[in-house]
Structure formats: C-alpha cells, structure tokens
Amino acid sequence: MKKLILLFTLTLSVLFVSEAQAQKVATVNTQVLIDTMPQKDSADLKLAAIAQVYDEKLRDLQMEMQNKQKEFEAKVNAKASQSQLELLQKSYERLVQEYKETEEMGTNELQEARVKLLQPLIEVIKKAVGDVAKAKGYAHVIDNAQGVVLWSANTSDDITAAVIAQLLKK
C-alpha cells in the first residue's frame, strides 16, 4: 500500500512538473507601452500643470523663509529683545512646517493624479497584452519594466513590440 501511494505521489509530481514546464512565459515592458500611447502626452501635460502650481507655492514659501532669516539676522545685529527673536524663530518654524506640508501634499496629489490619468491606459494595455499572449500561446506575462527579469533564454518571448502593434491597430 505504501508503495502504491509513493508511486501515485511521484506520478502526480512528474505531471505537475511537466505541466509547469509546458507553460510558456512572455515578458513585456509596460513603461515602453505607456510611453508609446498618445494619451500619455496629455496626461503628462496635466501632471506638469499640477506640479507647476506646487512648485510656485514652494518657491514662494522659500522666499518667505529667506526673508525671515534676513529679518532675524537684522534683529540680532540690532540687538533686538529675546522675545522678538523668539517670535521670529517661531514664525520661521511655521513656514518650514508649511513648506514640508505643501511639499507632501504636492507629492500625494501628483501620485493620485498619475494613477487616475494612467489607469485607463493601463486597462487598454492589459487587454492588448492578454490578446497578444493568447494569440501567441503564452500562459503568463511578466512585466520587465523595472528590470525584474534578469535573464531570458529566448528574446522572442518579449512581446512588447507585438503589443505595440496591437495597440496601434485600434
């Protein structure tokens, strides 16, 4: 009985290994695909507009901070009272805090806008990748945009060009 169970287990293992080896895996570079799509240009323009608003706010805050520093130095040189210096110091610290918060808000808003603007492109890309992968008989597709695929024995398994052609058909 033990031999029968062992034989059955070995048979299943061989079947699973051979099934796993039979599945073809492709790679695709989604960043290249996104960059190829014309909608990315309008998304980039919208993102640049958001970034410009925050850059201007940050530039204004930097100027205010520099002015506060100059004012503080002038007060020190004029031998101002400790309470006046402390007041200027607190005012400067509030500006620094506001700068950090504005910078963080800008980063967050840009990230959210990027996701919102690129999500429709990603959905189109996913469908095109799926169509090409099915047509070419691939069971899985790995995104190599981040350089995760360190080596591939067959460069023809990169279906990026085929997906670009599929996207351009539409």
N, C-alpha and C positions, 0 to 999 in steps of 0.2 A: 504494500500500500504506500509506504514512504517513497519507494522508487517511482511509483506512478505519479504521485504528487510532485516529486522533483522533476520528472520528465515533463509534466504538464507546465510547471513553472518555467522551465528552460525553454520550452516551445513558445510560450507567451512572450518571454523576454526577447527571443530571436525575432518574433513577429513585430514587436514594438520597435526594436532597433532597426529592422529593415524598413518599416513604415516611416520612421523618422528620417532615415537616410534617403528615402524616395521623395520626400517633400523638398521642392525647390524653394530657395530663398533668394529674393532680389533685394537690391538696395536702391535708394532714391535720395536725392539731395533736395529736400523741401525748400531750403533757402534759395537755391537756384530757381526752383519752380516759382516761388513767390516773386522773386526779382524779375522773372520773365513776364509776369502778368501785368497788363497795362493799368489795372485798377490800383496797383501798388503805388504808382506815381501820385494819384490823387490822395491816397492815404498818407503818403509821406508829406504832402503839402499841408494837410490838416494837422498832422503831428508837429510839423515845423511851426505852424501858427500858434499852437498851444505852447510850444517850447519858447517861442519869442516873447509871449506875454509874461511867462515866468522869468525869463532872462532879464527883461526890463524891470520887473519888480525887484529882483535880486540886485541888479545894478543900482537901482535907487536906494535900496537898503544899505548897500556897501558905501555909497556916497554919504549917507546919513551917519553911518558908523565912523567913517573917516573924519567927518565934520565934528562929531562928538569927541573923537580923540584929540583933534586940534584944539577944540574948546577946553577940554580937560587940561591939556598941556599949557594953554594960555592962563588958565585959572591957577595952575600950580606955580607958574612963573610970576603971576600977580599976587601970590601968597594969599589965595582965597581961603575961606574958612573950611574946616574939615567937613562940616555939614553940606556945604556947596559941592565939595569934591565927591562926597558920598552920593549926593543926588545925581550928579553927572555920571558917576560909575554905575548906579542902578539904571539910569536911562540907557546907558551903553549896553548893559547886560540884557535889558529888554529888547533892544534892537538885535543883538546877537541871537536871542531866543526866537524872535520873529523871523530872522533870516533862516535859521535852521528849520523852522516850521514851514516857511514858504518853500524852501528847497525840497522838503519832504513831500509837501502837497503837490508840487510840480512833478516830482518823480512818480508819485502814485497816479496822478491824473494822466500823465503820459502813458504809463503802463496800461491803465484801464482803457484809454482811447485806442492804444495799439491793438489790444485784444479785440475790442469791439470792431475796429476797422478791418482787421485782418481775418477775423473769424469767417466771414463769407468766402474769402479767398481760400482759406484752408479747407472749407467744406467742398468747394469745387475741386480742389487738388486731391482730396481724399477720394472723391468719386472717380476722378480720372486715373489715379494710381490703382484703384480697385479694378477699373475696367481693363487697364493695360495688364495688370498682374494676372487677371483671369484669362485674358486672351493669350498670354504667353505661358500659362500653366504654372504660375508661382503660387505657393501656399501661403507664403509670408513675405512682407516687405519691411525692410529695416531702413529707418531714416539715417543717413550718414552725414547730415548737415553739420553735426557737431563733432565729426571725426571719430565717432564711436567705433565704426568698422575699421579695424586696424589693418586688415589684410583680406583680400578676396582672391581665390584661385582663378576665378573667371570674371574678367572685367565686363563681359557681356551681360552679367547679372545686374549691372547698374542700368535701371530702366528710366533714368532721368530724361534722356533725350526722347524716348518714346512717349513719355508722359507730356513733355513739352509739345510734341507733335499732336497729341490728343487734345491738349488744351487749346491749341491754335486752330483746330478744326471748328471749334464752337464759335 
